[in-house]
């Protein structure tokens, strides 16, 4: 073995038959394409994603260019995918937890100033319709009410000021649809009348005198035209504020340290529902795993009975819930449990005179979710149990039967202890899955019914994942920063539970090995 082969490069005889110019051409073309993409992302004010693509281009060129890193070519795609699609989203979400990022704080500081200073109050007395006509490479603006015609203008995105003068209507005017297509240039245009009145685009079809609501008067100051108050930028909260502390939206993104975490632990309206939701999440995951395991194992034992006829038909029917896509089953159950027209309530009312409020009573809503989740999950446990039961030695069962043990005692003292160890990792995986079973909650109950007295959206059937989702994407404030902080807490809790399960499994394995 040569030194080159030992450090990952291919052997010499493998390199001699290649066409290096073709490989370098492909690598160079792919690298240039990614560099162009990084530059484009930077141009559209997405420097973070541009930096990620730039790093990817550099890594691709280094790994696939020289033969020195030949061995790394096989793992580079996987490593890059893990870093981009797993590590980066996790790190970015955690970072959001330390910011004020929300629907009120989406912009950068400079963009916030642009938005505020672009606001204006239209003077209705000066408002009048307009039309646009072509003039060579440019355009002219025609105001029919005042019979004023502008000088030629390019209507680019840059700010332009042109003078109006009396003039006849141009021969060919653009249709309203074609004029609307020039809206970006029209919004950047200022028309000056002979009376030196500035007119700005006030809508899709009119120009008018527009008085700015805010004027920038300092590095971190804006003046409000309505009352002359000076607004000062507060870089701790991410808002322009009046001397009285009134915040003027929109704001900008700033780091707020542990403020989001303090809100979680200090605000009763947040802490209360979070504790309730966390307890229900653990109970939901645990009861779902227990119910699926018990039902699946029971059915597997029944199907193992040698005197049972039509086993194949029963197996097919019992596996069907696993074959149907979960979201279809969930939506079907949502209709079945409908309080007014669902078949389940119609049957219960006809037989027992009951009409349960499945979606408005918190306890019944949780019972309904457990029923549906167990229905969706028991076929998986049944299939596993059918395989594990086959591995239990029959001699042990026969010996116990000869000693006079009942079938139940044989099952709980011989069969169950032998299938639990291989089942345990799968049960832990099922617990972790149900801990974050967002799809079931959103499709079936959407987290409802709501918990009264909360300052954030929280429902009786919300688990931590759906609670965070609603907080980030369905709340009117879209509090991404607070949702990021809660996500970090969820991550720490799940990590602690996983580590505890790992330690318990390792100790159990050590005890079995010692025996």
HELIX and SHEET records of a PDB file:
HELIX    1   1 UNK A    3  UNK A    6  1                                   4    
HELIX    2   2 UNK A   12  UNK A   16  1                                   5    
HELIX    3   3 UNK A   20  UNK A   43  1                                  24    
HELIX    4   4 UNK A   47  UNK A   64  1                                  18    
HELIX    5   5 UNK A   67  UNK A   72  5                                   6    
HELIX    6   6 UNK A   73  UNK A   82  1                                  10    
HELIX    7   7 UNK A   83  UNK A   87  3                                   5    
HELIX    8   8 UNK A   88  UNK A   96  1                                   9    
HELIX    9   9 UNK A  109  UNK A  118  1                                  10    
HELIX   10  10 UNK A  124  UNK A  126  5                                   3    
HELIX   11  11 UNK A  176  UNK A  180  1                                   5    
HELIX   12  12 UNK A  183  UNK A  187  1                                   5    
HELIX   13  13 UNK A  259  UNK A  266  1                                   8    
HELIX   14  14 UNK A  268  UNK A  303  1                                  36    
HELIX   15  15 UNK A  311  UNK A  323  1                                  13    
HELIX   16  16 UNK A  326  UNK A  336  1                                  11    
HELIX   17  17 UNK A  343  UNK A  352  1                                  10    
HELIX   18  18 UNK A  362  UNK A  390  1                                  29    
HELIX   19  19 UNK A  394  UNK A  402  1                                   9    
HELIX   20  20 UNK A  407  UNK A  410  1                                   4    
HELIX   21  21 UNK A  411  UNK A  415  3                                   5    
HELIX   22  22 UNK A  416  UNK A  435  1                                  20    
HELIX   23  23 UNK A  438  UNK A  444  1                                   7    
HELIX   24  24 UNK A  464  UNK A  469  1                                   6    
HELIX   25  25 UNK A  470  UNK A  474  3                                   5    
HELIX   26  26 UNK A  480  UNK A  514  1                                  35    
SHEET    1   A 2 UNK A 120  UNK A 122  0                                        
SHEET    2   A 2 UNK A 210  UNK A 212 -1                                        
SHEET    1   B 8 UNK A 128  UNK A 129  0                                        
SHEET    2   B 8 UNK A 206  UNK A 208 -1                                        
SHEET    3   B 8 UNK A 198  UNK A 201 -1                                        
SHEET    4   B 8 UNK A 189  UNK A 192 -1                                        
SHEET    5   B 8 UNK A 160  UNK A 166  1                                        
SHEET    6   B 8 UNK A 148  UNK A 150 -1                                        
SHEET    7   B 8 UNK A 138  UNK A 143 -1                                        
SHEET    8   B 8 UNK A 131  UNK A 135 -1                                        
SHEET    1   C 5 UNK A 214  UNK A 218  0                                        
SHEET    2   C 5 UNK A 221  UNK A 224 -1                                        
SHEET    3   C 5 UNK A 230  UNK A 234 -1                                        
SHEET    4   C 5 UNK A 239  UNK A 241 -1                                        
SHEET    5   C 5 UNK A 247  UNK A 248 -1                                        
END                                                                             
